[in-house]
Amino acid sequence: MQKDYRQIQEELAKPFAPEDLEWRIQVTTKNKDKGLAVPYVTNRAIQDRLDDVVGPENWRNEYKSWHGSGKKEAQLCGISIYMEDRKEWLTKWDGAEDTDIEPVKGGLSDSMKRAAVQWGIGRVLYKMGTVWVLIEQKGSSYMIQESERYKLDRAYLDMLGKLKLTPAQPGGLQSQLTPAQDKTAPKNDAPVQQQQPQRQQQTPPPAESGKVTNFPVQQRPQWQYKIVSATIQPGMTQECMSLVLVNPDGKNTRVFSPQVKEDLAQGTELSEVKLELKKQGTVAYYMLRSYRVANPAEQAA
């Protein structure tokens, strides 16, 4: 079904599940035992949201250098979406100064997050109130203690409840990295527990996450994932493949294959899939380690 501008805007602005958010410390107390936590969505979560709402082929981003501040170099990012009902591309821009660490990369990343807010992605996070959490020093920086995750999720869900908003189902990469709920969390807080989405295990798929299956056991397909799209990308040492997989419940997952293989083509059905969750700095991604082509004879027919 063709989506109009209003429907696209509403779907883009849907609040993320708490598992799909990340938090960082904005300021600390003088004795460095507590910090003010602020939520944000990663660029990969933004990309996944755009893929889900308009499709990978119907959006693009563009960067330009910007020297408006006069103090630091800065970057502009424009996110464009093709509006089928208007037969034209619509672009929204925003910018950010280069950061102190990895300046240009940080400026590009922050400018895309701000451009996404122009489309409504993650805009509701600006309504979060003040949340102070326990912190600990790691190296030269301070991190939120893992035991505080329950408190942050609760504050976020309480905020959505006051706004009468329902979060999307969890499914981003961050939902696989989020620590399990603190066992010391209060058990008698029924309203929060009713709203709290079930945590995903820290071990990555192949278990499908995010939706309850609609397939009766006896009718469930033999395949575990189907390849929606497959593209070849240049790597540091050799070419790799970027794949978008869909499970029988309709949930998309972006993964990478370290090798280019002919059987990893659009429409191929896979079973016995093993995915490995990799982290490189603040970026997390899935790597396809092994698989089996489901019913190759039927697909070749």
C-alpha positions as CSV (number, residue, x, y, z in Angstrom):
1,M,0.0,0.0,0.0
2,Q,1.3,3.4,-0.9
3,K,2.1,5.6,2.1
4,D,1.5,9.3,2.1
5,Y,3.6,11.9,3.9
6,R,1.5,11.9,7.1
7,Q,1.7,8.1,7.5
8,I,5.5,8.1,6.8
9,Q,6.0,10.8,9.4
10,E,3.9,8.9,12.0
11,E,5.8,5.7,11.5
12,L,9.2,7.4,11.6
13,A,8.3,9.1,14.9
14,K,7.1,6.0,16.7
15,P,9.0,5.7,20.0
16,F,11.8,3.1,20.1
17,A,11.7,0.2,22.5
18,P,13.8,0.8,25.6
19,E,16.1,-2.0,24.5
20,D,16.9,-0.1,21.3
21,L,18.1,3.0,23.1
22,E,21.6,3.9,24.3
23,W,22.4,6.2,27.2
24,R,25.4,8.5,27.8
25,I,26.5,10.8,30.7
26,Q,26.0,14.5,30.0
27,V,27.3,15.9,33.3
28,T,28.6,14.4,36.5
29,T,28.5,15.5,40.2
30,K,31.6,17.0,41.7
31,N,32.5,13.7,43.5
32,K,32.0,11.7,40.3
33,D,29.6,9.2,41.8
34,K,26.5,10.1,39.8
35,G,25.8,11.4,36.4
36,L,22.9,12.9,34.3
37,A,21.9,10.3,31.8
38,V,20.5,11.2,28.4
39,P,19.1,8.7,25.8
40,Y,19.9,8.6,22.1
41,V,19.4,6.4,19.1
42,T,22.4,5.2,17.1
43,N,22.8,5.9,13.4
44,R,22.3,2.2,12.7
45,A,18.9,2.3,14.5
46,I,18.0,5.3,12.4
47,Q,19.0,3.5,9.2
48,D,16.9,0.4,10.3
49,R,13.9,2.6,11.0
50,L,14.1,4.3,7.5
51,D,14.5,0.9,5.9
52,D,11.5,-0.5,7.7
53,V,9.2,2.5,7.0
54,V,10.1,3.5,3.4
55,G,12.4,0.8,2.2
56,P,16.2,0.9,1.6
57,E,15.7,2.2,-2.0
58,N,13.5,5.1,-1.0
59,W,15.8,7.1,1.2
60,R,19.4,8.5,1.1
61,N,21.7,10.8,3.0
62,E,24.1,13.5,1.9
63,Y,26.9,15.4,3.8
64,K,28.4,18.8,3.4
65,S,31.0,20.7,5.2
66,W,29.8,23.7,7.2
67,H,31.8,26.5,8.6
68,G,29.0,28.6,10.2
69,S,30.3,28.6,13.8
70,G,33.8,30.0,13.2
71,K,35.1,28.0,16.1
72,K,35.1,24.4,15.0
73,E,34.6,22.7,11.7
74,A,31.1,21.3,11.3
75,Q,29.1,19.0,9.2
76,L,25.7,19.2,7.6
77,C,23.6,16.1,6.9
78,G,20.5,15.9,4.7
79,I,18.2,12.9,4.8
80,S,16.0,12.6,1.7
81,I,12.9,10.4,1.3
82,Y,11.1,9.7,-1.9
83,M,7.4,10.6,-1.6
84,E,5.5,8.3,-3.9
85,D,2.3,10.3,-3.7
86,R,4.2,13.5,-4.8
87,K,6.7,11.7,-7.2
88,E,9.6,13.7,-5.6
89,W,12.4,13.6,-3.1
90,L,12.0,15.6,0.1
91,T,15.1,16.5,2.1
92,K,15.5,17.8,5.7
93,W,18.9,19.1,6.9
94,D,20.6,19.7,10.2
95,G,24.2,20.0,11.3
96,A,26.7,19.4,14.2
97,E,30.2,20.5,15.1
98,D,33.0,18.1,14.8
99,T,33.7,16.3,18.1
100,D,36.9,16.3,20.1
101,I,37.5,12.5,19.6
102,E,37.5,11.4,15.9
103,P,36.4,14.9,15.0
104,V,35.0,14.4,11.4
105,K,33.5,11.0,12.1
106,G,31.8,12.4,15.2
107,G,30.5,15.4,13.4
108,L,29.0,13.3,10.6
109,S,27.4,10.9,13.1
110,D,25.9,13.7,15.2
111,S,24.6,15.6,12.1
112,M,22.8,12.5,10.9
113,K,21.1,12.1,14.3
114,R,20.0,15.7,14.2
115,A,18.7,15.4,10.6
116,A,16.7,12.3,11.7
117,V,15.1,14.3,14.4
118,Q,13.9,16.7,11.7
119,W,11.9,13.7,10.4
120,G,10.7,12.9,13.8
121,I,13.0,9.9,14.5
122,G,13.8,9.9,18.2
123,R,12.3,13.4,18.7
124,V,10.3,12.2,21.7
125,L,13.5,11.7,23.6
126,Y,13.8,15.5,24.0
127,K,10.8,15.2,26.4
128,M,12.7,13.1,28.9
129,G,13.1,14.5,32.3
130,T,16.2,14.5,34.5
131,V,17.5,11.1,35.4
132,W,20.6,10.8,37.7
133,V,22.3,7.4,37.8
134,L,25.3,5.8,39.5
135,I,28.4,5.9,37.4
136,E,31.9,4.3,37.4
137,Q,35.2,5.3,35.9
138,K,36.5,3.3,33.0
139,G,39.8,4.6,31.7
140,S,39.6,8.3,31.3
141,S,35.8,8.4,31.0
142,Y,32.8,7.6,33.2
143,M,30.2,5.0,32.3
144,I,26.7,4.2,33.7
145,Q,26.7,1.2,36.0
146,E,24.9,-1.7,34.4
147,S,22.6,-2.1,37.5
148,E,21.0,1.3,36.6
149,R,19.6,0.1,33.3
150,Y,16.3,-0.9,34.9
151,K,15.9,2.6,36.4
152,L,16.5,4.2,33.0
153,D,14.1,1.9,31.2
154,R,11.5,2.6,33.9
155,A,11.9,6.4,33.5
156,Y,11.6,6.2,29.8
157,L,8.4,4.0,29.8
158,D,6.9,6.3,32.5
159,M,7.5,9.2,30.2
160,L,5.8,7.4,27.3
161,G,2.9,6.4,29.5
162,K,2.3,10.1,30.5
163,L,2.3,11.0,26.8
164,K,0.0,8.0,26.0
165,L,2.5,6.6,23.6
166,T,3.3,3.0,22.9
167,P,6.9,2.0,22.1
168,A,7.7,-0.1,19.0
169,Q,8.6,-3.7,19.4
170,P,12.3,-4.3,20.2
171,G,14.4,-5.5,17.4
172,G,17.5,-3.3,16.9
173,L,21.0,-4.4,17.5
174,Q,21.1,-2.6,20.9
175,S,18.3,-4.9,22.1
176,Q,20.8,-7.8,21.9
177,L,23.5,-5.8,23.8
178,T,21.3,-4.5,26.7
179,P,22.1,-6.2,30.0
180,A,19.5,-8.4,31.5
181,Q,17.1,-6.8,33.9
182,D,18.6,-6.2,37.4
183,K,17.3,-9.0,39.7
184,T,17.3,-6.6,42.6
185,A,14.7,-4.3,40.8
186,P,11.4,-3.9,42.8
187,K,8.9,-6.7,42.2
188,N,5.8,-4.9,43.4
189,D,5.6,-2.2,40.7
190,A,2.9,-3.7,38.6
191,P,2.3,-0.8,36.1
192,V,5.9,-0.7,35.1
193,Q,6.2,-4.4,34.8
194,Q,3.2,-4.5,32.5
195,Q,4.8,-2.0,30.2
196,Q,8.3,-3.4,30.4
197,P,9.0,-5.3,27.1
198,Q,10.6,-8.7,27.6
199,R,14.4,-8.5,27.5
200,Q,16.3,-10.2,24.8
201,Q,19.2,-12.5,25.8
202,Q,22.7,-11.1,25.4
203,T,23.6,-14.0,23.1
204,P,22.6,-12.9,19.6
205,P,20.1,-14.7,17.3
206,P,19.3,-16.8,15.2
207,A,16.3,-16.7,17.5
208,E,13.9,-14.2,16.0
209,S,13.1,-11.2,18.2
210,G,10.6,-8.4,18.2
211,K,7.3,-10.1,17.2
212,V,5.2,-13.0,18.3
213,T,4.9,-15.6,15.6
214,N,1.8,-15.8,13.5
215,F,2.5,-19.3,12.2
216,P,0.9,-22.4,13.7
217,V,3.7,-24.9,14.5
218,Q,2.5,-27.3,11.8
219,Q,2.4,-24.6,9.2
220,R,5.7,-22.8,10.0
221,P,7.9,-22.5,6.9
222,Q,11.0,-24.7,6.7
223,W,13.2,-21.6,6.2
224,Q,14.6,-19.5,9.0
225,Y,15.4,-16.4,7.0
226,K,14.7,-15.2,3.4
227,I,17.1,-12.8,1.7
228,V,15.3,-9.6,0.9
229,S,18.3,-7.8,-0.7
230,A,21.9,-8.6,-1.3
231,T,24.6,-6.1,-2.3
232,I,28.4,-6.3,-2.7
233,Q,30.4,-3.8,-0.7
234,P,34.2,-3.0,-0.8
235,G,36.0,-4.1,2.4
236,M,39.4,-3.3,3.9
237,T,41.0,-6.4,2.4
238,Q,38.3,-7.9,0.2
239,E,34.7,-7.5,-0.9
240,C,31.9,-8.4,1.4
241,M,28.2,-8.6,1.2
242,S,25.5,-6.6,2.9
243,L,22.2,-8.6,3.3
244,V,18.8,-7.8,4.6
245,L,17.1,-10.9,6.0
246,V,13.4,-11.4,6.9
247,N,12.2,-14.1,9.2
248,P,8.7,-15.8,9.0
249,D,7.3,-13.1,11.3
250,G,8.2,-10.3,8.9
251,K,11.1,-8.9,11.0
252,N,14.0,-7.6,9.0
253,T,17.6,-8.0,10.1
254,R,20.7,-6.5,8.4
255,V,23.8,-8.8,8.4
256,F,27.1,-8.9,6.6
257,S,28.8,-11.9,4.9
258,P,32.7,-11.8,4.9
259,Q,32.7,-13.5,1.6
260,V,30.8,-13.0,-1.7
261,K,28.8,-16.1,-2.5
262,E,26.5,-16.8,-5.5
263,D,23.9,-18.6,-3.3
264,L,23.4,-15.4,-1.2
265,A,21.0,-13.9,-3.7
266,Q,17.7,-12.1,-3.3
267,G,14.9,-14.6,-2.7
268,T,17.1,-17.4,-1.3
269,E,15.7,-19.1,1.7
270,L,18.1,-20.0,4.5
271,S,18.0,-22.4,7.5
272,E,20.5,-23.4,10.2
273,V,21.6,-19.7,10.3
274,K,24.3,-18.8,12.8
275,L,24.9,-15.0,13.3
276,E,27.7,-13.5,15.4
277,L,27.2,-10.1,17.0
278,K,30.3,-8.0,16.5
279,K,31.3,-4.7,18.2
280,Q,33.7,-2.2,16.8
281,G,33.9,0.8,19.0
282,T,30.3,2.0,19.4
283,V,29.1,0.2,16.3
284,A,27.5,-3.2,16.5
285,Y,26.6,-5.4,13.6
286,Y,25.7,-9.1,12.7
287,M,28.2,-11.3,10.8
288,L,26.8,-14.3,8.9
289,R,29.0,-17.2,10.0
290,S,27.2,-20.3,8.6
291,Y,23.9,-21.2,6.9
292,R,22.2,-23.8,4.8
293,V,20.1,-23.1,1.7
294,A,16.7,-24.4,2.5
295,N,15.2,-26.7,-0.2
296,P,17.8,-25.8,-2.9
297,A,16.1,-28.1,-5.4
298,E,12.7,-26.3,-5.0
299,Q,14.3,-22.9,-5.4
300,A,16.2,-23.9,-8.5
301,A,13.0,-25.1,-10.1
